[in-house]
Amino acid sequence: MKISTFTIATDPVSMGFPVFEAIDSFLSFSDEVVIVVGRDTEFFCEKAKQISSKIKIIETNKWPVSWTYDVMTYHLNVGIDNCTGDIALKIDLDSIFPDQYSQEIRNNLISSLSASHSCCFDRLNYYHGFGFMKKCGDTFFAFNKSRLDSLNIKYSVGSPSGSNVLMIDGKQASHARITNTNVLPRNYDDTFCTEKQGVTKYFHWGIAHEKKLGRQLLNARDISTPTNFNIVKNQWYNGKRKKAIMSKDSYEHPNVISQKLLNTHKNFI
């Protein structure tokens, strides 16, 4: 079976994400990697195209600086529409699969989707200097696209409760869950970002979340002023610190990120 992995990107290098290591990990088990780029002011598309002929770049130029969850949902659905594989897998560009287990990842996907329309991966969130925290969720999902197409069953990405999840026939999909730690994606979110990158990303994600909930807290601030920047910075650090302290599990890092980890000194305490 052909596996298409799809993801979305918006100036990802400027956000401090380990994007090229993530792409390399996707390529290790995928027949096709679809990247939907909402905004690119840093020549990311040009660089990504040079990595492999298996990469398909879709540029929309439809991701504003102040965005909403609907913008994300739109771009994820563009990703699904451009997947040509039997299996479509959604993943984030700050998450990295353990490429040393590429065949095992592929086998787990094919096995899970031979008995179910869809499946999802748990994930391991990493906090440098501490460890991993395992998190369950439905946002890293895969589905048997060719089977659903043959049965004329409709599918899309939707966000009925905030997070973007797979919808099948208008309802949130119920997944078979992949929990084997060898194959779970490792999320490196803020591991390699600068303070400014982390605070700026936290700020815009927070605004998008507040808009989804009909609130206005962060949205009332202007982080170009030192006072407001420091207020948001403290919120970001406090949230990361609480999670870091609880992250005590030890798991194997993907080979593609090992060298980069040796050169980072991020600590949220």
N, C-alpha and C positions, 0 to 999 in steps of 0.2 A: 504493500500500500504506500502511496505517496503522501508525505507529511508536509503541510504548509504551516510554518510558524509566522504569525503576524503580530506586529507591535506598532506603536505610534511614537512620534518624536517631534519635539519642538525646541530647537536650539539646545539639544541635549548636552553638548560639550560644555557650553556656558553654564550649565546647571551642575557640572561636576560629576556627572554620571560616568561609570566605566563602560561607555557604550560600545566601544570596539571589541572589548573583551566579551561583553554580552553577546554581540553579533557572532563572534567566533564560536561561542558555546552553542548558539542556536544552529549554526551551520554544521556542527559536529554530528547531529542526528536528523536534520531536516533536509528535504529535497528542494525546498523553496523557502526563502525568508522574505516576507512582504513587510516593508516599512512605510507607513503613511506619515508623511512629514507635513505638519501644519504650518510651520514657519522655519525658515532656514536663512540666518544671516551670517553663518560661520562656515559655509562651504561643506557642511556635513554630508549632503547628498552626493557631492562629487567624490568625497573620500570614501563613502560607503560603497558606491558603485564599483570602486576599484578592488574591493576585497574579494569578491567572488561573482561569477556569472549566475549563481543561484539567487542572488539578491535582486528583488524587484522594488524600486522606489516609486512611490506615488506622491507627488507634491500637490497640495491643495492651496497653500497660502491663505488659509481660512481660520487661523488660530490667533485671535487677538491677545495682546498682553494681559488684559483683564478678561479672563475667559470664564465660561460656565461649564457645568457638567454635561450640558447638551452638546457642547462643542466636542468634548471627549467622546461622547457616545457616537456622534456623527462620524468621527475619524475611525473609530473602531469598526463601524459598519462598512466604511470604505475598505478597510482591511479585509474583512470577510468576503466582500464582493470580488476582491482581486486574488483570493486564494484559489489555486487550481488543483490542489491536492485532494485526496480522498478524506484526509483528516485535516482539520484546521485547529491550530493551537494558539491561544491568545496568551501573551506574556508581556511584562513590562520591561522597559529598556534599562532599568537599574537592577535587574535580576539576572543571575547567571546560573546556568545549569552546569553540573559537574561533568565537564567534557570527557573525563577519564571513564565515565560510565555511559557513553553515548549509545552503545548498542543496547544497554539495559533500559535506558530511557525510551528508546524506540520500541523495544519489546513490550514495555509496560503500557505504552500508549495503544499499540495495536491490540494487545491482549484485552485491555479494559474496554476498548471500543468495538470489539467483536461481540461482546455480550450486552452492550449498553449504547444508547444514542450519544451519551456524553460522559465525560469524567472531569475531575479537577485535581490539581496538585495542592497539597499543603505546601507551606514555604518556611524557610529558615531565615529569620531576620538577624543580621549580624551587627554587633556593636564592638568596634575595634577596642582592644584592651580588656574586653570582658568575655564575650562569647556569643552564642546563638540563642535565639528564642524561637521555638516552633509556633507557627500560627496557622490555624485552619481558616478556610474561607472558600468562596466560590468565584474569585476574580481571575484565577489562573486556570482557565478551563480549556477543554478540547472537545470536539464533537465529530461524529462520523458524517461529514458533509455529503459524501456521495450517497450514503444510505438515505439520509433525510431528503435529498433531492429526488431519489428514485421513488420515495413514498409520497412525494409532493407535500412534505411537512415543512412549514415555514419556520424560519429561525432568524434571529437578529440579536444585537446587543441592546440592552435597555438598562435603566437605572431606577427601578420602582421604589427602592428604599435608600438610594444614595449612591452606592457602589455600582459600577458597570458590570453586569452579569449576563449570562446567556439566557435568552428567552426562546422557548420552543412552543409554537402554536399560541403565542401571546402570554404564556405563563413562565415564571422563573423555573429554569430546568433543575431537576433533581439529579445529582451526579453520583456515579461511582467515584470513590475517592482513592487517590494514589497516595500512600503514606510511607512507602519505602524510603528511608532517609538517604540512601545512596543516590536516588534519582531526583530528589526534591530541589527546586531552584533555591539559590541563596540570594537574599535581597541585601544589597550593599548601599541602598538609599543615600545616606549622608556620609558614608565612610571616607570618601575622597574629596568632598567639596570643601571650599573655604567657608569661613564664617559668613561672609557676605552672600555667597551662593546659597548656603543653607537657609539663611534668614529670608532671602528674597523668594526662594521656592516655597518655603513654609507660608509666607505671607500670601502669595497668589493662590496656593492650594486652599488656604483658609478662607479667602474671600469666595472662591468657587463653592466651597462647602456651605458657607453661610447663605449664599444666594439660593442654593438648593433647599435650605431649611427656612428661607424667608427671614433671615436675621441680618443685622448690620452692626458688627463690632469692629473687626479688623478693617472692614471697608471704609470706616470713618477715619482711618489713620493715613498719614502720608509718611512713608518710611524714608523719604529723602531727607527728612530732618533728623538730626542726631538723637533727639529725645525720643521720638517715635520709633526709630530704628532700635534703640536700646530696649524699649518696652517689648517690642516683638522678639528681639534677640533673647531676652530673658525667658519669654514664653517658650521659645524653641528649645533653648538649652534645658529648661526645667522638664519639658516633656521627654526629651531624649535621655536626660539623666535618670529619670524614673525607670524607663525601659531598660537602659544599659545595666543598671544595678541588678535587675531581675534576670538578665541574660547570662546564664551560667553554663549552658550546654556546650559541649565540644563536638564539632563535626568536621569532616574533611572539606577543605576549600577546593574549588575547581582549579584544575591545573592552569587554566588561562589567566587567573587572577593572582596566582601565588607570588609572582615577582613584584607586582604592583603593591601588594600588601606589605612587602618588606620595606617599602619606601614611604609608608604613611605613618603618622604619629597621632592620629585623631584620638582624643579622649574627652568624653563628655562629663568628666568630673573636675 
